[in-house]
């Protein structure tokens, strides 16, 4: 049984990689068509391939301005790639996570029967239907809100306004920082409706579909009960959902506070804005650093301290099996719990009212170590072939790894070898860690022997 489970997980991982590669080839070919660009003639292979990888990986890094370079058809192709990358890959990713969760739960018996069924582990077909329903509902609502807002307040005719609304709604929910406005969202720095609607939608998409499915299912179920008490929701959510929700709020608040404090008087970013607009944009910057990548301010003019804060947020990323990238919130949270247990001298690592298995702790440490090595190696490689500063390169690499899409403006200026490295980084940031997690979970098996103990010196 264990062997068949490992084989299923491995085959599913191969399907994800193969699907991504096929999607990228098709996207590249479509973007190379003459109809995809505004200027006569087809685009070059590097520009088309980079844009395709960026869209399919839900990143948003671009070597050209989407609104200026790509035609309406080209923008539609980009939007379709974003939707496929968000829903298609995440559907498979969610099933992988739920499959692994189910296997671990039944083996360790650490969770109750209710929690084992909290995410609907018994019917993947219904899971896919629910994923589609959530995606369609959120994207349709934001498209309508933004479309009407653009039409009424920015002198854009209704069809064009609705098109802009739809494009941004798909990009926002799927955490891909593409914008079909020239210059991105900088023109909306003083528009809280645009900033907050996109930020909230991005946060929802970044929670991860397992969390969204569980929360919506419990909400709808309890709304039918007259004796329902709102406080019951949080108490009965699974450990995964509680971790993602709590740490998401904490990181959003900390990111907002630090960005506002550092950039408050910077005349090139927040300095010239009103108090309320400063707060709106600090909040927006914090939310976008969680793998979405829209920019209402010029990151090339941020202070180095703000860029470092953004680096950390991009590295952590969002929820597992969602539209986000990076290390993932749950991995980061497990490291925090391990650190707390070590400092307090606990023999076991606890989170909430549950004990974390040693296998989970080892997986979190392994993924973090691999991520640091991978990012560090890529930064060194980029430094060898470019003349940009370490701050700029680190920001670019972490943006690709976290599938964020924020940039200090150096992406179009990179030489082709550096662009290829970023494409690889976007691919692994979107796919690699999922496959590593699957492989690590599948290989968990007891050794048939024990070696003598010996303690090396630590610290």
N, C-alpha and C positions, 0 to 999 in steps of 0.2 A: 504493500500500500504506500509506504514511504517512498519507494522507488518510483512508482507511478506519479506521485505528487510532484517529485522533483523533476520528472520528465515533462509533466504538464507545464510547470512554471518555466522551465527552460525553453520549451517550444513557444510558449506565449511571449517570452522575451524576444525570441527570434522574429516573431510576427511583428512586434513593435518596431524593431530595427528595420526589417525589410519594408514595412509599410511606410516608414519615414523616408527611406531612400527612394522608393518608387514615387512617393508624393513629391519629393524634391525634384526628381527628373522631369516629371510632368509639369510641375510649376515652372521650372526653368525654361522648358520648351515653349510654354504658353507665353511667358514674359519676353521671349526673344522674337515673338511675332511682330511684324511692323505695326499691327493695329494696337499693340500694347503700349506704345510710346507716343508722345506728342510730336516729337520731331520725326521727319521722314526717315525711313530705314529702320532696321531692327537694332536692338541694343546689343551690347557685347556680352559674352558668356559670363564674365566675372560679375558684372552688375546684376544680371538676371539670376545667376545662381546664388549670389550673396543675399539678394532680396528674397528669393524663394526659401532659402534656409532660415532666414530671419523671421519670415512670416509663419512658416510651418512649425518652427520651434517656439513661436509666440514671444519673440524677443523684441523686435522693433528697431534694432540698429539698422541704419541705412547709409549707403554710399551716395545716394542721390535724394533730393527732396521729392517725396511721394507725390505731392500735389502738382509740382512743376514738370517732373520728368515723365511720370506715367499717365497714360490716357485714362478715360473712364473705364475702358475694358481692362487695362492693366491694373487699375485700382480694384476692379471687381475680382480679378484673379487673386490679388493679394488678400482681399477680404475672404475669399473662398478658402485659400490656404490657411488663413488664421482659424476659420471655423472648423476645417478638417483637423488641423493640429490641436485645437482645443477639445472638440467633442470626440473625434475618432480615437486619438491616442489616449485621451483621458478615460474613455470608456474602457479600453483595454487595461490601462493602468489601474483604474478603480477595481476592476475584476481581479487583477493580480493582488492588489493590497487586501481586498476582502478575502480572497482565497487563502492567502498566507495567514491573515488574522484568524480565520476560521480554523485552520489547521493548528495554529498555536493554542487557540482557546480550548479546543477539544483535548489537546495533548496535556496541557498544564492544569486545566480546570481552575484557572485563576479568576474567571469571570462567571457571573450568574447566567442562567438560561436566557433571561430577558436581554442581557447585554450581548450575548452571542447572536441574537436575532435582531439587534437594534438597527443594523445596516441592511437587513434583508438578504442574509447570506444564502437563503434557500432558493432564490429565483433570480438569475442574472438577466433573464429577458425583461422582467419587470424593472430591474435596475436600469437597463438601457432606456426603457420608456421614460422612467423618472428623470434620467439625465437629460433627455431631449426636452421634456416638459419644463424643467427648471431653466435650461439654457434659453429656450424659446421665449419663455415668459419674461425673464429678466432683460434679455436683449430687446424684445419688442417694446417693453415699457420704456427703457432708456431711449430707444430710437424715436419713439413718439414724443417724449419730453424734450429731447434735444432738437428734433426736427421742428416742432412748433416754436420753440424758443429762438432758434436761428431765423425762422421765417418772420416772427413778430418783432424781433429786436435788432436784426443785422441786415435788413433790406435784401434778403436772399429769397428768390422765388421759391414757392412751395416744393416743387419736385426736387430742386437742388438741395433745399434745406433738409428734406426727408432723407435724401441720399447721404448727406453729411451725417445726419443723426444715426442712420443705420450703420454706416462705416465705423463711426466712433463707438457705437454700442457693442458691435461685434468685437472690436479691438479691446474695449475696456473690460468686458466680461471675461474674455480669454487672456487678459493680461498681456496684450501685445501693443506696444506703444507706437503704432502707426497712426498718422493723422493725414487726412487728405485736405488740410488747410495749409497753405504755404507758410512755412516757418513754424508749423505745429500749433500748440495751444498758447503760445506766448501772448497772442492778441487777447486772450481771455483771462489774463492775470487779475483783472478787476471784476470778473463775472463769477460770483459765488455759485450761481445755479449750475453753470457748466462744470466748475471745479468740483463741487460736492457731489453732483450726480454721477460724474465719471469716477470719482474716488470711491464712493460707496459701492458702485457696481464692480469696480476692480477688486475691492476688498472681499465682496461676496464670492467672486470667481476664484480668488486666491485662497479661500478657506479649504478648498478641496471638496470634491463631490461626495465622499462618504459623510463628511460633516453636514453638508447642505441637505443630503437625503435624510439623515437622521433628524436634524432640527425641524425640517418641514413636515416630516411624517409625524413627529410627536406633537407639533403645534396643531396640525389639522385634526389629529386624533383627540386631543384634549379640548379643542374648541367645540366638539360635539357633546362634551360632558358638562352638565350644569354645575357640578360641584368643583369644577376645575379651579385650581389656584396657580397663579403665575409662578410662584416660587418653586413649584414642583418640577418645572422644566429642567433647570440647571442641576437639581439634585439627582435626576434620573438619566442624564446624558452619559454616554460612555466616556471612559477615561480619555480616549483619543480626542473626542469633540471638546471636552472641557479644557484639555491642554491647548488645543489649537485656538479656541475662542479667547481664553485668558491671556495667552502669550501674544496673540494678535493685538489685543487692546493695549497691553503693556508696551509692545514695540511701537505701536502707532503713537502713543502718548509721548514716550521717550524721544522718538524721532522728531516729533513736532516741537517739543520743548528745546532740544538741542539745536535744531535748525533755526528756530526763531531767535534763540539767544545769540548764536554765532553770526547770523546774517542780518540781524535787526537794523544795524546802522550801515550796512554795506550799500553804498549808493548804486552799485551795479546790479543788485538783486532786490532785497526787500527795503532798502533804505529810503527810496522815493515813494513808497506806497503808504496809504493810510493805515492806521492801527489795525482795523478790521481786515483789510486786504493782506497785511503782513501775516496775520493769524491764518487767514484762509490759505495763503500760498505755502506757509510753513506746514500746515496740515496736509495740503496736497502733495508737497514734496516728500513728506514722510510716507504717505500712502503709496506714491508712485515708486518709491525706492523698494517697495515690497514686490518687485518683479514686474511691474506694469510698464513704466518707462515713458509715460507722457511727461512733458516738461512745460510748465508755465513760466519758468525762469531760465536764463542762460547758465547752464552748469559750468561753462567755460570761465565764468566770472565769479564762481563761488570761492569762498575761502578754503584753504587746504583742510582746516578742521572739519568743515561741513562735508567736504568730499570724503573724508575718512569715516564720518558717521554714516554717510550714504553707502560707502564700501561695506561696512559691517552689516547694514540692513539688507543690501543686495546679496551678500554671502549667506545670510540666514535664510532668506526667501520666504515662501508661504507654506500652505498646508500640503500634505502628501496627497497624491491622486487628484490634483486639481489642475488649474491652468497656470500655476506658478512654477518657479524653478528654485535654484539654490540648494543649500544644505537641507532645508525644510525645517519647519517650526518644531515638529515633534523630535527630530534628531537633536536640535539645539536644546530643547527642554530636558531631554533625558540627560544630556551632559550637565546641565544645571543641577538636576536632582542628584546625580552621582557626586558632583562637587560638594553639595550640601551635606550628603551622607558622610563623605570622607572628612569634611571639616568637623562635623559633630561626632564623629567616631562611631557611626551606626554600622552594624554588621550587614544590614540589608538596605537596599535603596527603595524608598517608598515615594509614591506620587498620589496625592489625594488620599483615598482610602484603599489603595491597591499597592501591592508589592511588584516591582518591575523585575521580570526574569533576567538572569545573568546574560542570556543570549541577546536580549534587547540592548543591554548596556554595551556588550561587546560590539554589536552591529553599529551602534551610534558612534563609538570610539573609532571603529574601523573606517566608517564612511567619512567622518570628520578628518581623520588623518589622510585618507586618500584625496579628499577634496583640497586640503591645504597643500599637499605635495603637487597635485595637478595644477592648481592655480599658480603656485610659486614657480613651477617649471615653465608654465606658459608665459609668465611675466618675464622671466630670464630670456626665453627664446625671442619674445617681442623686443626686448631691449637690444638684442644682438643685431636686429635687422631694421630698427627704426631709430630716429634721433629725438624722440619725444621723452619728456620727463617720466620718472618712475611713477609719480602721482597720476599722470594722465594714462599711462599704460595700465597700471593697476586698476584704475577706474573702468577702463575699457574691457579688460579681461573679466573682472568681476561682473560687469554688466552683461557680458556674454554668458558667463557661467550661471548667473542667476536668471537668465533669460529676461532681463529687465529692459534693456534698450536705451537707457540713459547714456549720454555721451558728453564729453567736454568739447566736442566738435572736431575730433581728429579722425573719425572713421573714414570720411572720404579721402583724407590725405595719406592714409596708410599705403605702403607698397603692397603689391599683390600677394607676396608670401605672407605678410601679416594678416591680410584679409582672409586668406585660406586658414590660418591658425584660428582666427576668430570664428570662422564657420565651423571648424572642428569643435571649438569651445561651446558654441551654441548647441551643436548636436549632442555633445556629451552632457551639457548642462540640462538639456531637456530629457534625454534618454538614458544616459550612462548610469546615473545614480539609481534609477529605478531597477536597471538590470543588475547592478551590484547588490542592491538590497535583496532582490529575488534570489540571486545566487547564494548569498550568505545565509538566507533563511532556509534555502533548500538543502544546504550542506550540513545543517545542524544534526550531529549524530554523536553518540557517546563513544569514546575510545575504549578499546578492549583491554587496555593496560594502563598502569600508573607509574610515572617516573618518580624518583626521589625528589623531595622538595629542597630548594636552595634559594635563599633570598638575596638578590643583588641590591646594592645601595641605590635608593631612590631619593632624589632631591639633594 
